[in-house]
Amino acid sequence: MEYTWKQFWQEEEGVGVVEILLVLVVLIALVLIFKTQLTALVSNIFTSISQKSQSIYQ
């Protein structure tokens, strides 16, 4: 018997709407708390990628 993602998603044992909503709320809260740090990190990563790609083409 093969267990597929569709069966997993339709199975309701142990997973309720409340639990899913709580996980989403926690994730959103973490993103909001660390928004400035995440923005700075992503910006630094893209700056580094841009600089290194420019050095390859020169």
PyMOL Python script that loads the backbone (N, CA, C, O; Angstrom):
from pymol import cmd

cmd.read_pdbstr("""\
ATOM      1  N   MET A   1       0.848  -1.196   0.000  1.00  0.00           N
ATOM      2  CA  MET A   1       0.000   0.000   0.000  1.00  0.00           C
ATOM      3  C   MET A   1       0.881   1.242   0.000  1.00  0.00           C
ATOM      4  O   MET A   1       1.679   1.451   0.914  1.00  0.00           O
ATOM      5  N   GLU A   2       0.731   2.039  -1.006  1.00  0.00           N
ATOM      6  CA  GLU A   2       1.541   3.246  -1.137  1.00  0.00           C
ATOM      7  C   GLU A   2       0.843   4.409  -0.443  1.00  0.00           C
ATOM      8  O   GLU A   2      -0.359   4.622  -0.607  1.00  0.00           O
ATOM      9  N   TYR A   3       1.619   5.151   0.332  1.00  0.00           N
ATOM     10  CA  TYR A   3       1.083   6.285   1.081  1.00  0.00           C
ATOM     11  C   TYR A   3       1.443   7.560   0.334  1.00  0.00           C
ATOM     12  O   TYR A   3       2.620   7.909   0.253  1.00  0.00           O
ATOM     13  N   THR A   4       0.467   8.253  -0.206  1.00  0.00           N
ATOM     14  CA  THR A   4       0.731   9.432  -1.021  1.00  0.00           C
ATOM     15  C   THR A   4       0.458  10.708  -0.227  1.00  0.00           C
ATOM     16  O   THR A   4      -0.126  10.687   0.857  1.00  0.00           O
ATOM     17  N   TRP A   5       0.905  11.820  -0.814  1.00  0.00           N
ATOM     18  CA  TRP A   5       0.690  13.117  -0.161  1.00  0.00           C
ATOM     19  C   TRP A   5      -0.796  13.436  -0.065  1.00  0.00           C
ATOM     20  O   TRP A   5      -1.235  14.061   0.901  1.00  0.00           O
ATOM     21  N   LYS A   6      -1.568  13.016  -1.048  1.00  0.00           N
ATOM     22  CA  LYS A   6      -3.009  13.282  -1.022  1.00  0.00           C
ATOM     23  C   LYS A   6      -3.649  12.574   0.173  1.00  0.00           C
ATOM     24  O   LYS A   6      -4.478  13.151   0.876  1.00  0.00           O
ATOM     25  N   GLN A   7      -3.258  11.325   0.393  1.00  0.00           N
ATOM     26  CA  GLN A   7      -3.783  10.588   1.543  1.00  0.00           C
ATOM     27  C   GLN A   7      -3.331  11.246   2.843  1.00  0.00           C
ATOM     28  O   GLN A   7      -4.104  11.351   3.796  1.00  0.00           O
ATOM     29  N   PHE A   8      -2.068  11.689   2.874  1.00  0.00           N
ATOM     30  CA  PHE A   8      -1.544  12.350   4.073  1.00  0.00           C
ATOM     31  C   PHE A   8      -2.336  13.612   4.382  1.00  0.00           C
ATOM     32  O   PHE A   8      -2.680  13.863   5.537  1.00  0.00           O
ATOM     33  N   TRP A   9      -2.628  14.414   3.349  1.00  0.00           N
ATOM     34  CA  TRP A   9      -3.342  15.665   3.546  1.00  0.00           C
ATOM     35  C   TRP A   9      -4.783  15.420   3.981  1.00  0.00           C
ATOM     36  O   TRP A   9      -5.327  16.189   4.773  1.00  0.00           O
ATOM     37  N   GLN A  10      -5.407  14.355   3.471  1.00  0.00           N
ATOM     38  CA  GLN A  10      -6.794  14.079   3.802  1.00  0.00           C
ATOM     39  C   GLN A  10      -6.949  13.423   5.166  1.00  0.00           C
ATOM     40  O   GLN A  10      -8.022  13.480   5.765  1.00  0.00           O
ATOM     41  N   GLU A  11      -5.891  12.805   5.654  1.00  0.00           N
ATOM     42  CA  GLU A  11      -5.939  12.170   6.966  1.00  0.00           C
ATOM     43  C   GLU A  11      -6.070  13.237   8.047  1.00  0.00           C
ATOM     44  O   GLU A  11      -5.331  14.222   8.041  1.00  0.00           O
ATOM     45  N   GLU A  12      -6.978  13.052   8.946  1.00  0.00           N
ATOM     46  CA  GLU A  12      -7.253  14.079   9.939  1.00  0.00           C
ATOM     47  C   GLU A  12      -6.810  13.683  11.345  1.00  0.00           C
ATOM     48  O   GLU A  12      -7.090  14.406  12.301  1.00  0.00           O
ATOM     49  N   GLU A  13      -6.140  12.573  11.485  1.00  0.00           N
ATOM     50  CA  GLU A  13      -5.703  12.160  12.814  1.00  0.00           C
ATOM     51  C   GLU A  13      -4.618  13.074  13.352  1.00  0.00           C
ATOM     52  O   GLU A  13      -3.570  13.233  12.726  1.00  0.00           O
ATOM     53  N   GLY A  14      -4.860  13.672  14.502  1.00  0.00           N
ATOM     54  CA  GLY A  14      -3.841  14.442  15.191  1.00  0.00           C
ATOM     55  C   GLY A  14      -3.555  15.816  14.626  1.00  0.00           C
ATOM     56  O   GLY A  14      -2.773  16.564  15.213  1.00  0.00           O
ATOM     57  N   VAL A  15      -4.154  16.168  13.519  1.00  0.00           N
ATOM     58  CA  VAL A  15      -3.891  17.486  12.943  1.00  0.00           C
ATOM     59  C   VAL A  15      -5.218  18.199  12.761  1.00  0.00           C
ATOM     60  O   VAL A  15      -6.102  17.742  12.037  1.00  0.00           O
ATOM     61  N   GLY A  16      -5.329  19.316  13.430  1.00  0.00           N
ATOM     62  CA  GLY A  16      -6.549  20.091  13.308  1.00  0.00           C
ATOM     63  C   GLY A  16      -6.259  21.472  12.775  1.00  0.00           C
ATOM     64  O   GLY A  16      -5.107  21.888  12.645  1.00  0.00           O
ATOM     65  N   VAL A  17      -7.303  22.153  12.479  1.00  0.00           N
ATOM     66  CA  VAL A  17      -7.176  23.508  11.952  1.00  0.00           C
ATOM     67  C   VAL A  17      -6.507  24.425  12.968  1.00  0.00           C
ATOM     68  O   VAL A  17      -5.739  25.313  12.599  1.00  0.00           O
ATOM     69  N   VAL A  18      -6.799  24.209  14.237  1.00  0.00           N
ATOM     70  CA  VAL A  18      -6.225  25.056  15.282  1.00  0.00           C
ATOM     71  C   VAL A  18      -4.710  24.912  15.327  1.00  0.00           C
ATOM     72  O   VAL A  18      -3.997  25.908  15.452  1.00  0.00           O
ATOM     73  N   GLU A  19      -4.219  23.701  15.226  1.00  0.00           N
ATOM     74  CA  GLU A  19      -2.779  23.479  15.264  1.00  0.00           C
ATOM     75  C   GLU A  19      -2.088  24.134  14.080  1.00  0.00           C
ATOM     76  O   GLU A  19      -1.033  24.749  14.239  1.00  0.00           O
ATOM     77  N   ILE A  20      -2.673  24.010  12.898  1.00  0.00           N
ATOM     78  CA  ILE A  20      -2.092  24.619  11.707  1.00  0.00           C
ATOM     79  C   ILE A  20      -2.079  26.142  11.842  1.00  0.00           C
ATOM     80  O   ILE A  20      -1.091  26.790  11.495  1.00  0.00           O
ATOM     81  N   LEU A  21      -3.160  26.704  12.339  1.00  0.00           N
ATOM     82  CA  LEU A  21      -3.217  28.153  12.528  1.00  0.00           C
ATOM     83  C   LEU A  21      -2.187  28.627  13.550  1.00  0.00           C
ATOM     84  O   LEU A  21      -1.567  29.674  13.364  1.00  0.00           O
ATOM     85  N   LEU A  22      -2.001  27.869  14.621  1.00  0.00           N
ATOM     86  CA  LEU A  22      -1.007  28.250  15.620  1.00  0.00           C
ATOM     87  C   LEU A  22       0.402  28.246  15.045  1.00  0.00           C
ATOM     88  O   LEU A  22       1.195  29.140  15.339  1.00  0.00           O
ATOM     89  N   VAL A  23       0.714  27.263  14.240  1.00  0.00           N
ATOM     90  CA  VAL A  23       2.033  27.212  13.605  1.00  0.00           C
ATOM     91  C   VAL A  23       2.212  28.416  12.690  1.00  0.00           C
ATOM     92  O   VAL A  23       3.271  29.045  12.694  1.00  0.00           O
ATOM     93  N   LEU A  24       1.190  28.743  11.906  1.00  0.00           N
ATOM     94  CA  LEU A  24       1.274  29.903  11.018  1.00  0.00           C
ATOM     95  C   LEU A  24       1.448  31.200  11.796  1.00  0.00           C
ATOM     96  O   LEU A  24       2.226  32.065  11.393  1.00  0.00           O
ATOM     97  N   VAL A  25       0.734  31.344  12.903  1.00  0.00           N
ATOM     98  CA  VAL A  25       0.848  32.548  13.727  1.00  0.00           C
ATOM     99  C   VAL A  25       2.259  32.678  14.290  1.00  0.00           C
ATOM    100  O   VAL A  25       2.826  33.771  14.299  1.00  0.00           O
ATOM    101  N   VAL A  26       2.825  31.575  14.758  1.00  0.00           N
ATOM    102  CA  VAL A  26       4.186  31.610  15.294  1.00  0.00           C
ATOM    103  C   VAL A  26       5.183  31.982  14.207  1.00  0.00           C
ATOM    104  O   VAL A  26       6.071  32.802  14.438  1.00  0.00           O
ATOM    105  N   LEU A  27       5.049  31.391  13.028  1.00  0.00           N
ATOM    106  CA  LEU A  27       5.954  31.718  11.925  1.00  0.00           C
ATOM    107  C   LEU A  27       5.857  33.179  11.518  1.00  0.00           C
ATOM    108  O   LEU A  27       6.874  33.833  11.289  1.00  0.00           O
ATOM    109  N   ILE A  28       4.652  33.687  11.429  1.00  0.00           N
ATOM    110  CA  ILE A  28       4.466  35.099  11.072  1.00  0.00           C
ATOM    111  C   ILE A  28       5.047  36.006  12.148  1.00  0.00           C
ATOM    112  O   ILE A  28       5.670  37.020  11.832  1.00  0.00           O
ATOM    113  N   ALA A  29       4.850  35.654  13.413  1.00  0.00           N
ATOM    114  CA  ALA A  29       5.412  36.449  14.507  1.00  0.00           C
ATOM    115  C   ALA A  29       6.933  36.471  14.447  1.00  0.00           C
ATOM    116  O   ALA A  29       7.546  37.518  14.655  1.00  0.00           O
ATOM    117  N   LEU A  30       7.549  35.324  14.163  1.00  0.00           N
ATOM    118  CA  LEU A  30       9.010  35.273  14.057  1.00  0.00           C
ATOM    119  C   LEU A  30       9.510  36.144  12.913  1.00  0.00           C
ATOM    120  O   LEU A  30      10.515  36.841  13.052  1.00  0.00           O
ATOM    121  N   VAL A  31       8.816  36.105  11.792  1.00  0.00           N
ATOM    122  CA  VAL A  31       9.213  36.937  10.654  1.00  0.00           C
ATOM    123  C   VAL A  31       9.095  38.411  11.017  1.00  0.00           C
ATOM    124  O   VAL A  31       9.979  39.200  10.683  1.00  0.00           O
ATOM    125  N   LEU A  32       8.026  38.790  11.689  1.00  0.00           N
ATOM    126  CA  LEU A  32       7.854  40.190  12.069  1.00  0.00           C
ATOM    127  C   LEU A  32       8.898  40.633  13.093  1.00  0.00           C
ATOM    128  O   LEU A  32       9.385  41.762  13.032  1.00  0.00           O
ATOM    129  N   ILE A  33       9.241  39.760  14.025  1.00  0.00           N
ATOM    130  CA  ILE A  33      10.229  40.106  15.050  1.00  0.00           C
ATOM    131  C   ILE A  33      11.604  40.295  14.428  1.00  0.00           C
ATOM    132  O   ILE A  33      12.320  41.236  14.772  1.00  0.00           O
ATOM    133  N   PHE A  34      11.976  39.405  13.514  1.00  0.00           N
ATOM    134  CA  PHE A  34      13.317  39.427  12.935  1.00  0.00           C
ATOM    135  C   PHE A  34      13.339  40.018  11.531  1.00  0.00           C
ATOM    136  O   PHE A  34      14.235  39.715  10.743  1.00  0.00           O
ATOM    137  N   LYS A  35      12.356  40.863  11.213  1.00  0.00           N
ATOM    138  CA  LYS A  35      12.234  41.413   9.866  1.00  0.00           C
ATOM    139  C   LYS A  35      13.480  42.192   9.458  1.00  0.00           C
ATOM    140  O   LYS A  35      13.988  41.999   8.353  1.00  0.00           O
ATOM    141  N   THR A  36      13.976  43.059  10.320  1.00  0.00           N
ATOM    142  CA  THR A  36      15.123  43.885   9.944  1.00  0.00           C
ATOM    143  C   THR A  36      16.372  43.030   9.756  1.00  0.00           C
ATOM    144  O   THR A  36      17.152  43.262   8.832  1.00  0.00           O
ATOM    145  N   GLN A  37      16.563  42.048  10.623  1.00  0.00           N
ATOM    146  CA  GLN A  37      17.720  41.165  10.486  1.00  0.00           C
ATOM    147  C   GLN A  37      17.639  40.341   9.212  1.00  0.00           C
ATOM    148  O   GLN A  37      18.637  40.176   8.511  1.00  0.00           O
ATOM    149  N   LEU A  38      16.452  39.821   8.909  1.00  0.00           N
ATOM    150  CA  LEU A  38      16.275  39.026   7.698  1.00  0.00           C
ATOM    151  C   LEU A  38      16.483  39.874   6.447  1.00  0.00           C
ATOM    152  O   LEU A  38      17.096  39.422   5.480  1.00  0.00           O
ATOM    153  N   THR A  39      15.973  41.099   6.471  1.00  0.00           N
ATOM    154  CA  THR A  39      16.145  41.994   5.329  1.00  0.00           C
ATOM    155  C   THR A  39      17.617  42.303   5.108  1.00  0.00           C
ATOM    156  O   THR A  39      18.092  42.285   3.972  1.00  0.00           O
ATOM    157  N   ALA A  40      18.342  42.587   6.180  1.00  0.00           N
ATOM    158  CA  ALA A  40      19.771  42.880   6.068  1.00  0.00           C
ATOM    159  C   ALA A  40      20.534  41.659   5.559  1.00  0.00           C
ATOM    160  O   ALA A  40      21.427  41.794   4.723  1.00  0.00           O
ATOM    161  N   LEU A  41      20.197  40.492   6.046  1.00  0.00           N
ATOM    162  CA  LEU A  41      20.872  39.265   5.616  1.00  0.00           C
ATOM    163  C   LEU A  41      20.665  39.006   4.128  1.00  0.00           C
ATOM    164  O   LEU A  41      21.620  38.721   3.406  1.00  0.00           O
ATOM    165  N   VAL A  42      19.428  39.103   3.674  1.00  0.00           N
ATOM    166  CA  VAL A  42      19.123  38.869   2.264  1.00  0.00           C
ATOM    167  C   VAL A  42      19.799  39.923   1.398  1.00  0.00           C
ATOM    168  O   VAL A  42      20.316  39.608   0.326  1.00  0.00           O
ATOM    169  N   SER A  43      19.799  41.147   1.847  1.00  0.00           N
ATOM    170  CA  SER A  43      20.458  42.219   1.104  1.00  0.00           C
ATOM    171  C   SER A  43      21.951  41.955   0.981  1.00  0.00           C
ATOM    172  O   SER A  43      22.522  42.127  -0.097  1.00  0.00           O
ATOM    173  N   ASN A  44      22.586  41.544   2.061  1.00  0.00           N
ATOM    174  CA  ASN A  44      24.015  41.228   2.025  1.00  0.00           C
ATOM    175  C   ASN A  44      24.313  40.057   1.098  1.00  0.00           C
ATOM    176  O   ASN A  44      25.314  40.069   0.382  1.00  0.00           O
ATOM    177  N   ILE A  45      23.464  39.065   1.108  1.00  0.00           N
ATOM    178  CA  ILE A  45      23.653  37.902   0.234  1.00  0.00           C
ATOM    179  C   ILE A  45      23.581  38.312  -1.226  1.00  0.00           C
ATOM    180  O   ILE A  45      24.429  37.915  -2.025  1.00  0.00           O
ATOM    181  N   PHE A  46      22.563  39.113  -1.586  1.00  0.00           N
ATOM    182  CA  PHE A  46      22.429  39.528  -2.977  1.00  0.00           C
ATOM    183  C   PHE A  46      23.548  40.475  -3.395  1.00  0.00           C
ATOM    184  O   PHE A  46      23.988  40.431  -4.544  1.00  0.00           O
ATOM    185  N   THR A  47      24.013  41.326  -2.493  1.00  0.00           N
ATOM    186  CA  THR A  47      25.145  42.198  -2.801  1.00  0.00           C
ATOM    187  C   THR A  47      26.388  41.367  -3.084  1.00  0.00           C
ATOM    188  O   THR A  47      27.122  41.632  -4.036  1.00  0.00           O
ATOM    189  N   SER A  48      26.616  40.364  -2.252  1.00  0.00           N
ATOM    190  CA  SER A  48      27.770  39.487  -2.448  1.00  0.00           C
ATOM    191  C   SER A  48      27.681  38.737  -3.774  1.00  0.00           C
ATOM    192  O   SER A  48      28.672  38.630  -4.496  1.00  0.00           O
ATOM    193  N   ILE A  49      26.517  38.226  -4.089  1.00  0.00           N
ATOM    194  CA  ILE A  49      26.320  37.511  -5.355  1.00  0.00           C
ATOM    195  C   ILE A  49      26.568  38.453  -6.524  1.00  0.00           C
ATOM    196  O   ILE A  49      27.223  38.076  -7.495  1.00  0.00           O
ATOM    197  N   SER A  50      26.057  39.661  -6.442  1.00  0.00           N
ATOM    198  CA  SER A  50      26.223  40.629  -7.519  1.00  0.00           C
ATOM    199  C   SER A  50      27.695  40.979  -7.728  1.00  0.00           C
ATOM    200  O   SER A  50      28.176  41.022  -8.860  1.00  0.00           O
ATOM    201  N   GLN A  51      28.397  41.225  -6.635  1.00  0.00           N
ATOM    202  CA  GLN A  51      29.818  41.575  -6.740  1.00  0.00           C
ATOM    203  C   GLN A  51      30.633  40.422  -7.319  1.00  0.00           C
ATOM    204  O   GLN A  51      31.498  40.638  -8.168  1.00  0.00           O
ATOM    205  N   LYS A  52      30.366  39.219  -6.873  1.00  0.00           N
ATOM    206  CA  LYS A  52      31.128  38.066  -7.364  1.00  0.00           C
ATOM    207  C   LYS A  52      30.800  37.763  -8.816  1.00  0.00           C
ATOM    208  O   LYS A  52      31.679  37.351  -9.574  1.00  0.00           O
ATOM    209  N   SER A  53      29.557  37.958  -9.213  1.00  0.00           N
ATOM    210  CA  SER A  53      29.213  37.707 -10.622  1.00  0.00           C
ATOM    211  C   SER A  53      29.825  38.769 -11.524  1.00  0.00           C
ATOM    212  O   SER A  53      30.186  38.469 -12.662  1.00  0.00           O
ATOM    213  N   GLN A  54      29.949  39.996 -11.047  1.00  0.00           N
ATOM    214  CA  GLN A  54      30.591  41.058 -11.829  1.00  0.00           C
ATOM    215  C   GLN A  54      32.084  40.755 -12.006  1.00  0.00           C
ATOM    216  O   GLN A  54      32.653  41.028 -13.063  1.00  0.00           O
ATOM    217  N   SER A  55      32.709  40.200 -10.983  1.00  0.00           N
ATOM    218  CA  SER A  55      34.139  39.899 -11.082  1.00  0.00           C
ATOM    219  C   SER A  55      34.396  38.758 -12.069  1.00  0.00           C
ATOM    220  O   SER A  55      35.483  38.673 -12.641  1.00  0.00           O
ATOM    221  N   ILE A  56      33.434  37.904 -12.269  1.00  0.00           N
ATOM    222  CA  ILE A  56      33.589  36.800 -13.231  1.00  0.00           C
ATOM    223  C   ILE A  56      33.556  37.360 -14.653  1.00  0.00           C
ATOM    224  O   ILE A  56      34.324  36.908 -15.502  1.00  0.00           O
ATOM    225  N   TYR A  57      32.686  38.331 -14.930  1.00  0.00           N
ATOM    226  CA  TYR A  57      32.534  38.877 -16.268  1.00  0.00           C
ATOM    227  C   TYR A  57      33.626  39.857 -16.649  1.00  0.00           C
ATOM    228  O   TYR A  57      33.744  40.200 -17.825  1.00  0.00           O
ATOM    229  N   GLN A  58      34.433  40.325 -15.698  1.00  0.00           N
ATOM    230  CA  GLN A  58      35.473  41.316 -16.010  1.00  0.00           C
ATOM    231  C   GLN A  58      36.727  40.681 -16.483  1.00  0.00           C
ATOM    232  O   GLN A  58      37.696  41.377 -16.785  1.00  0.00           O
TER     233      GLN A  58
END
""", "prot")
cmd.dss("prot")
cmd.show_as("cartoon", "prot")
cmd.util.cbc("prot")
cmd.orient("prot")
